[in-house]
Amino acid sequence: MSFLKEFWEFLRIRKKYWLFPIIIILLLFGGLIVLTQGSAVAPFIYTIF
């Protein structure tokens, strides 16, 4: 949790709010790949990339 607090302070102090959408999209794609790794949906997801 200290990493998240430190990261939030970095973004707030340096006014890097534009990084939030990039981080959220990366987390969503990462979670999607991890959750569907062994399922029947995996071939369709990998064709997106």
mmCIF file of the N, C-alpha and C atoms, coordinates in Angstrom:
data_MODEL
# 
_entry.id   MODEL 
# 
loop_
_atom_site.group_PDB 
_atom_site.id 
_atom_site.type_symbol 
_atom_site.label_atom_id 
_atom_site.label_alt_id 
_atom_site.label_comp_id 
_atom_site.label_asym_id 
_atom_site.label_entity_id 
_atom_site.label_seq_id 
_atom_site.pdbx_PDB_ins_code 
_atom_site.Cartn_x 
_atom_site.Cartn_y 
_atom_site.Cartn_z 
_atom_site.occupancy 
_atom_site.B_iso_or_equiv 
_atom_site.pdbx_formal_charge 
_atom_site.auth_seq_id 
_atom_site.auth_comp_id 
_atom_site.auth_asym_id 
_atom_site.auth_atom_id 
_atom_site.pdbx_PDB_model_num 
ATOM 1   N N  . MET A 1 1  ? 0.811   -1.201  0.000   1.00 0.00 ? 1  MET A N  1 
ATOM 2   C CA . MET A 1 1  ? 0.000   0.000   0.000   1.00 0.00 ? 1  MET A CA 1 
ATOM 3   C C  . MET A 1 1  ? 0.850   1.259   0.000   1.00 0.00 ? 1  MET A C  1 
ATOM 4   N N  . SER A 1 2  ? 2.051   1.172   0.542   1.00 0.00 ? 2  SER A N  1 
ATOM 5   C CA . SER A 1 2  ? 2.905   2.364   0.565   1.00 0.00 ? 2  SER A CA 1 
ATOM 6   C C  . SER A 1 2  ? 3.314   2.758   -0.854  1.00 0.00 ? 2  SER A C  1 
ATOM 7   N N  . PHE A 1 3  ? 3.429   1.767   -1.741  1.00 0.00 ? 3  PHE A N  1 
ATOM 8   C CA . PHE A 1 3  ? 3.760   2.078   -3.127  1.00 0.00 ? 3  PHE A CA 1 
ATOM 9   C C  . PHE A 1 3  ? 2.654   2.906   -3.771  1.00 0.00 ? 3  PHE A C  1 
ATOM 10  N N  . LEU A 1 4  ? 1.411   2.514   -3.518  1.00 0.00 ? 4  LEU A N  1 
ATOM 11  C CA . LEU A 1 4  ? 0.289   3.259   -4.092  1.00 0.00 ? 4  LEU A CA 1 
ATOM 12  C C  . LEU A 1 4  ? 0.219   4.676   -3.540  1.00 0.00 ? 4  LEU A C  1 
ATOM 13  N N  . LYS A 1 5  ? 0.483   4.823   -2.255  1.00 0.00 ? 5  LYS A N  1 
ATOM 14  C CA . LYS A 1 5  ? 0.473   6.150   -1.650  1.00 0.00 ? 5  LYS A CA 1 
ATOM 15  C C  . LYS A 1 5  ? 1.582   7.021   -2.234  1.00 0.00 ? 5  LYS A C  1 
ATOM 16  N N  . GLU A 1 6  ? 2.750   6.438   -2.370  1.00 0.00 ? 6  GLU A N  1 
ATOM 17  C CA . GLU A 1 6  ? 3.878   7.161   -2.947  1.00 0.00 ? 6  GLU A CA 1 
ATOM 18  C C  . GLU A 1 6  ? 3.615   7.547   -4.408  1.00 0.00 ? 6  GLU A C  1 
ATOM 19  N N  . PHE A 1 7  ? 3.025   6.614   -5.138  1.00 0.00 ? 7  PHE A N  1 
ATOM 20  C CA . PHE A 1 7  ? 2.713   6.865   -6.543  1.00 0.00 ? 7  PHE A CA 1 
ATOM 21  C C  . PHE A 1 7  ? 1.677   7.975   -6.674  1.00 0.00 ? 7  PHE A C  1 
ATOM 22  N N  . TRP A 1 8  ? 0.661   7.960   -5.812  1.00 0.00 ? 8  TRP A N  1 
ATOM 23  C CA . TRP A 1 8  ? -0.358  9.007   -5.836  1.00 0.00 ? 8  TRP A CA 1 
ATOM 24  C C  . TRP A 1 8  ? 0.264   10.369  -5.539  1.00 0.00 ? 8  TRP A C  1 
ATOM 25  N N  . GLU A 1 9  ? 1.163   10.428  -4.565  1.00 0.00 ? 9  GLU A N  1 
ATOM 26  C CA . GLU A 1 9  ? 1.832   11.695  -4.247  1.00 0.00 ? 9  GLU A CA 1 
ATOM 27  C C  . GLU A 1 9  ? 2.687   12.179  -5.415  1.00 0.00 ? 9  GLU A C  1 
ATOM 28  N N  . PHE A 1 10 ? 3.354   11.254  -6.086  1.00 0.00 ? 10 PHE A N  1 
ATOM 29  C CA . PHE A 1 10 ? 4.153   11.620  -7.256  1.00 0.00 ? 10 PHE A CA 1 
ATOM 30  C C  . PHE A 1 10 ? 3.273   12.235  -8.334  1.00 0.00 ? 10 PHE A C  1 
ATOM 31  N N  . LEU A 1 11 ? 2.130   11.580  -8.637  1.00 0.00 ? 11 LEU A N  1 
ATOM 32  C CA . LEU A 1 11 ? 1.231   12.097  -9.666  1.00 0.00 ? 11 LEU A CA 1 
ATOM 33  C C  . LEU A 1 11 ? 0.647   13.451  -9.280  1.00 0.00 ? 11 LEU A C  1 
ATOM 34  N N  . ARG A 1 12 ? 0.299   13.595  -8.010  1.00 0.00 ? 12 ARG A N  1 
ATOM 35  C CA . ARG A 1 12 ? -0.317  14.834  -7.556  1.00 0.00 ? 12 ARG A CA 1 
ATOM 36  C C  . ARG A 1 12 ? 0.670   15.992  -7.579  1.00 0.00 ? 12 ARG A C  1 
ATOM 37  N N  . ILE A 1 13 ? 1.883   15.757  -7.101  1.00 0.00 ? 13 ILE A N  1 
ATOM 38  C CA . ILE A 1 13 ? 2.878   16.838  -7.017  1.00 0.00 ? 13 ILE A CA 1 
ATOM 39  C C  . ILE A 1 13 ? 3.353   17.251  -8.401  1.00 0.00 ? 13 ILE A C  1 
ATOM 40  N N  . ARG A 1 14 ? 3.585   16.277  -9.269  1.00 0.00 ? 14 ARG A N  1 
ATOM 41  C CA . ARG A 1 14 ? 4.131   16.583  -10.589 1.00 0.00 ? 14 ARG A CA 1 
ATOM 42  C C  . ARG A 1 14 ? 3.062   16.817  -11.651 1.00 0.00 ? 14 ARG A C  1 
ATOM 43  N N  . LYS A 1 15 ? 1.791   16.783  -11.265 1.00 0.00 ? 15 LYS A N  1 
ATOM 44  C CA . LYS A 1 15 ? 0.656   17.039  -12.159 1.00 0.00 ? 15 LYS A CA 1 
ATOM 45  C C  . LYS A 1 15 ? 0.650   16.097  -13.363 1.00 0.00 ? 15 LYS A C  1 
ATOM 46  N N  . LYS A 1 16 ? 0.840   14.822  -13.095 1.00 0.00 ? 16 LYS A N  1 
ATOM 47  C CA . LYS A 1 16 ? 0.869   13.813  -14.154 1.00 0.00 ? 16 LYS A CA 1 
ATOM 48  C C  . LYS A 1 16 ? -0.451  13.035  -14.202 1.00 0.00 ? 16 LYS A C  1 
ATOM 49  N N  . TYR A 1 17 ? -1.561  13.744  -14.154 1.00 0.00 ? 17 TYR A N  1 
ATOM 50  C CA . TYR A 1 17 ? -2.868  13.087  -14.121 1.00 0.00 ? 17 TYR A CA 1 
ATOM 51  C C  . TYR A 1 17 ? -3.183  12.346  -15.418 1.00 0.00 ? 17 TYR A C  1 
ATOM 52  N N  . TRP A 1 18 ? -2.527  12.657  -16.488 1.00 0.00 ? 18 TRP A N  1 
ATOM 53  C CA . TRP A 1 18 ? -2.782  11.997  -17.768 1.00 0.00 ? 18 TRP A CA 1 
ATOM 54  C C  . TRP A 1 18 ? -2.306  10.541  -17.752 1.00 0.00 ? 18 TRP A C  1 
ATOM 55  N N  . LEU A 1 19 ? -1.524  10.142  -16.733 1.00 0.00 ? 19 LEU A N  1 
ATOM 56  C CA . LEU A 1 19 ? -1.068  8.756   -16.639 1.00 0.00 ? 19 LEU A CA 1 
ATOM 57  C C  . LEU A 1 19 ? -2.154  7.806   -16.144 1.00 0.00 ? 19 LEU A C  1 
ATOM 58  N N  . PHE A 1 20 ? -3.184  8.339   -15.472 1.00 0.00 ? 20 PHE A N  1 
ATOM 59  C CA . PHE A 1 20 ? -4.228  7.475   -14.926 1.00 0.00 ? 20 PHE A CA 1 
ATOM 60  C C  . PHE A 1 20 ? -4.931  6.629   -15.979 1.00 0.00 ? 20 PHE A C  1 
ATOM 61  N N  . PRO A 1 21 ? -5.399  7.184   -17.102 1.00 0.00 ? 21 PRO A N  1 
ATOM 62  C CA . PRO A 1 21 ? -6.066  6.331   -18.099 1.00 0.00 ? 21 PRO A CA 1 
ATOM 63  C C  . PRO A 1 21 ? -5.147  5.250   -18.667 1.00 0.00 ? 21 PRO A C  1 
ATOM 64  N N  . ILE A 1 22 ? -3.889  5.550   -18.844 1.00 0.00 ? 22 ILE A N  1 
ATOM 65  C CA . ILE A 1 22 ? -2.942  4.567   -19.376 1.00 0.00 ? 22 ILE A CA 1 
ATOM 66  C C  . ILE A 1 22 ? -2.771  3.419   -18.386 1.00 0.00 ? 22 ILE A C  1 
ATOM 67  N N  . ILE A 1 23 ? -2.616  3.750   -17.110 1.00 0.00 ? 23 ILE A N  1 
ATOM 68  C CA . ILE A 1 23 ? -2.429  2.728   -16.088 1.00 0.00 ? 23 ILE A CA 1 
ATOM 69  C C  . ILE A 1 23 ? -3.677  1.868   -15.949 1.00 0.00 ? 23 ILE A C  1 
ATOM 70  N N  . ILE A 1 24 ? -4.850  2.484   -15.988 1.00 0.00 ? 24 ILE A N  1 
ATOM 71  C CA . ILE A 1 24 ? -6.099  1.730   -15.862 1.00 0.00 ? 24 ILE A CA 1 
ATOM 72  C C  . ILE A 1 24 ? -6.275  0.771   -17.030 1.00 0.00 ? 24 ILE A C  1 
ATOM 73  N N  . ILE A 1 25 ? -5.985  1.217   -18.241 1.00 0.00 ? 25 ILE A N  1 
ATOM 74  C CA . ILE A 1 25 ? -6.116  0.344   -19.415 1.00 0.00 ? 25 ILE A CA 1 
ATOM 75  C C  . ILE A 1 25 ? -5.117  -0.807  -19.339 1.00 0.00 ? 25 ILE A C  1 
ATOM 76  N N  . LEU A 1 26 ? -3.892  -0.536  -18.929 1.00 0.00 ? 26 LEU A N  1 
ATOM 77  C CA . LEU A 1 26 ? -2.906  -1.611  -18.789 1.00 0.00 ? 26 LEU A CA 1 
ATOM 78  C C  . LEU A 1 26 ? -3.338  -2.637  -17.748 1.00 0.00 ? 26 LEU A C  1 
ATOM 79  N N  . LEU A 1 27 ? -3.883  -2.173  -16.636 1.00 0.00 ? 27 LEU A N  1 
ATOM 80  C CA . LEU A 1 27 ? -4.365  -3.093  -15.608 1.00 0.00 ? 27 LEU A CA 1 
ATOM 81  C C  . LEU A 1 27 ? -5.540  -3.923  -16.104 1.00 0.00 ? 27 LEU A C  1 
ATOM 82  N N  . LEU A 1 28 ? -6.445  -3.301  -16.851 1.00 0.00 ? 28 LEU A N  1 
ATOM 83  C CA . LEU A 1 28 ? -7.591  -4.040  -17.386 1.00 0.00 ? 28 LEU A CA 1 
ATOM 84  C C  . LEU A 1 28 ? -7.153  -5.109  -18.380 1.00 0.00 ? 28 LEU A C  1 
ATOM 85  N N  . PHE A 1 29 ? -6.254  -4.754  -19.295 1.00 0.00 ? 29 PHE A N  1 
ATOM 86  C CA . PHE A 1 29 ? -5.763  -5.744  -20.261 1.00 0.00 ? 29 PHE A CA 1 
ATOM 87  C C  . PHE A 1 29 ? -4.997  -6.862  -19.564 1.00 0.00 ? 29 PHE A C  1 
ATOM 88  N N  . GLY A 1 30 ? -4.184  -6.520  -18.582 1.00 0.00 ? 30 GLY A N  1 
ATOM 89  C CA . GLY A 1 30 ? -3.447  -7.538  -17.842 1.00 0.00 ? 30 GLY A CA 1 
ATOM 90  C C  . GLY A 1 30 ? -4.377  -8.481  -17.107 1.00 0.00 ? 30 GLY A C  1 
ATOM 91  N N  . GLY A 1 31 ? -5.390  -7.929  -16.452 1.00 0.00 ? 31 GLY A N  1 
ATOM 92  C CA . GLY A 1 31 ? -6.367  -8.766  -15.761 1.00 0.00 ? 31 GLY A CA 1 
ATOM 93  C C  . GLY A 1 31 ? -7.158  -9.635  -16.722 1.00 0.00 ? 31 GLY A C  1 
ATOM 94  N N  . LEU A 1 32 ? -7.500  -9.086  -17.869 1.00 0.00 ? 32 LEU A N  1 
ATOM 95  C CA . LEU A 1 32 ? -8.239  -9.851  -18.881 1.00 0.00 ? 32 LEU A CA 1 
ATOM 96  C C  . LEU A 1 32 ? -7.422  -11.034 -19.372 1.00 0.00 ? 32 LEU A C  1 
ATOM 97  N N  . ILE A 1 33 ? -6.158  -10.815 -19.614 1.00 0.00 ? 33 ILE A N  1 
ATOM 98  C CA . ILE A 1 33 ? -5.295  -11.903 -20.098 1.00 0.00 ? 33 ILE A CA 1 
ATOM 99  C C  . ILE A 1 33 ? -5.097  -12.953 -19.017 1.00 0.00 ? 33 ILE A C  1 
ATOM 100 N N  . VAL A 1 34 ? -4.905  -12.532 -17.772 1.00 0.00 ? 34 VAL A N  1 
ATOM 101 C CA . VAL A 1 34 ? -4.694  -13.490 -16.685 1.00 0.00 ? 34 VAL A CA 1 
ATOM 102 C C  . VAL A 1 34 ? -5.960  -14.307 -16.429 1.00 0.00 ? 34 VAL A C  1 
ATOM 103 N N  . LEU A 1 35 ? -7.106  -13.666 -16.418 1.00 0.00 ? 35 LEU A N  1 
ATOM 104 C CA . LEU A 1 35 ? -8.347  -14.361 -16.100 1.00 0.00 ? 35 LEU A CA 1 
ATOM 105 C C  . LEU A 1 35 ? -8.808  -15.306 -17.208 1.00 0.00 ? 35 LEU A C  1 
ATOM 106 N N  . THR A 1 36 ? -8.472  -15.009 -18.452 1.00 0.00 ? 36 THR A N  1 
ATOM 107 C CA . THR A 1 36 ? -8.938  -15.846 -19.564 1.00 0.00 ? 36 THR A CA 1 
ATOM 108 C C  . THR A 1 36 ? -7.838  -16.733 -20.126 1.00 0.00 ? 36 THR A C  1 
ATOM 109 N N  . GLN A 1 37 ? -6.770  -16.880 -19.410 1.00 0.00 ? 37 GLN A N  1 
ATOM 110 C CA . GLN A 1 37 ? -5.622  -17.628 -19.919 1.00 0.00 ? 37 GLN A CA 1 
ATOM 111 C C  . GLN A 1 37 ? -5.972  -19.084 -20.222 1.00 0.00 ? 37 GLN A C  1 
ATOM 112 N N  . GLY A 1 38 ? -6.765  -19.726 -19.400 1.00 0.00 ? 38 GLY A N  1 
ATOM 113 C CA . GLY A 1 38 ? -7.058  -21.133 -19.612 1.00 0.00 ? 38 GLY A CA 1 
ATOM 114 C C  . GLY A 1 38 ? -8.449  -21.387 -20.154 1.00 0.00 ? 38 GLY A C  1 
ATOM 115 N N  . SER A 1 39 ? -9.126  -20.375 -20.631 1.00 0.00 ? 39 SER A N  1 
ATOM 116 C CA . SER A 1 39 ? -10.500 -20.573 -21.065 1.00 0.00 ? 39 SER A CA 1 
ATOM 117 C C  . SER A 1 39 ? -10.597 -20.653 -22.589 1.00 0.00 ? 39 SER A C  1 
ATOM 118 N N  . ALA A 1 40 ? -11.798 -20.872 -23.050 1.00 0.00 ? 40 ALA A N  1 
ATOM 119 C CA . ALA A 1 40 ? -12.054 -20.969 -24.488 1.00 0.00 ? 40 ALA A CA 1 
ATOM 120 C C  . ALA A 1 40 ? -12.047 -19.602 -25.163 1.00 0.00 ? 40 ALA A C  1 
ATOM 121 N N  . VAL A 1 41 ? -12.061 -18.535 -24.363 1.00 0.00 ? 41 VAL A N  1 
ATOM 122 C CA . VAL A 1 41 ? -12.078 -17.181 -24.911 1.00 0.00 ? 41 VAL A CA 1 
ATOM 123 C C  . VAL A 1 41 ? -10.674 -16.721 -25.290 1.00 0.00 ? 41 VAL A C  1 
ATOM 124 N N  . ALA A 1 42 ? -9.667  -17.366 -24.767 1.00 0.00 ? 42 ALA A N  1 
ATOM 125 C CA . ALA A 1 42 ? -8.277  -16.939 -24.956 1.00 0.00 ? 42 ALA A CA 1 
ATOM 126 C C  . ALA A 1 42 ? -7.882  -16.761 -26.425 1.00 0.00 ? 42 ALA A C  1 
ATOM 127 N N  . PRO A 1 43 ? -8.204  -17.670 -27.352 1.00 0.00 ? 43 PRO A N  1 
ATOM 128 C CA . PRO A 1 43 ? -7.798  -17.449 -28.738 1.00 0.00 ? 43 PRO A CA 1 
ATOM 129 C C  . PRO A 1 43 ? -8.368  -16.175 -29.349 1.00 0.00 ? 43 PRO A C  1 
ATOM 130 N N  . PHE A 1 44 ? -9.574  -15.806 -28.929 1.00 0.00 ? 44 PHE A N  1 
ATOM 131 C CA . PHE A 1 44 ? -10.186 -14.596 -29.481 1.00 0.00 ? 44 PHE A CA 1 
ATOM 132 C C  . PHE A 1 44 ? -9.531  -13.352 -28.921 1.00 0.00 ? 44 PHE A C  1 
ATOM 133 N N  . ILE A 1 45 ? -9.102  -13.400 -27.665 1.00 0.00 ? 45 ILE A N  1 
ATOM 134 C CA . ILE A 1 45 ? -8.454  -12.237 -27.070 1.00 0.00 ? 45 ILE A CA 1 
ATOM 135 C C  . ILE A 1 45 ? -7.075  -12.025 -27.674 1.00 0.00 ? 45 ILE A C  1 
ATOM 136 N N  . TYR A 1 46 ? -6.350  -13.101 -27.914 1.00 0.00 ? 46 TYR A N  1 
ATOM 137 C CA . TYR A 1 46 ? -5.000  -12.966 -28.459 1.00 0.00 ? 46 TYR A CA 1 
ATOM 138 C C  . TYR A 1 46 ? -5.018  -12.478 -29.905 1.00 0.00 ? 46 TYR A C  1 
ATOM 139 N N  . THR A 1 47 ? -6.121  -12.643 -30.612 1.00 0.00 ? 47 THR A N  1 
ATOM 140 C CA . THR A 1 47 ? -6.188  -12.120 -31.976 1.00 0.00 ? 47 THR A CA 1 
ATOM 141 C C  . THR A 1 47 ? -6.331  -10.605 -31.984 1.00 0.00 ? 47 THR A C  1 
ATOM 142 N N  . ILE A 1 48 ? -6.784  -10.038 -30.872 1.00 0.00 ? 48 ILE A N  1 
ATOM 143 C CA . ILE A 1 48 ? -6.893  -8.571  -30.777 1.00 0.00 ? 48 ILE A CA 1 
ATOM 144 C C  . ILE A 1 48 ? -5.509  -7.942  -30.845 1.00 0.00 ? 48 ILE A C  1 
ATOM 145 N N  . PHE A 1 49 ? -4.527  -8.621  -30.260 1.00 0.00 ? 49 PHE A N  1 
ATOM 146 C CA . PHE A 1 49 ? -3.179  -8.072  -30.206 1.00 0.00 ? 49 PHE A CA 1 
ATOM 147 C C  . PHE A 1 49 ? -2.365  -8.629  -31.331 1.00 0.00 ? 49 PHE A C  1 
# 
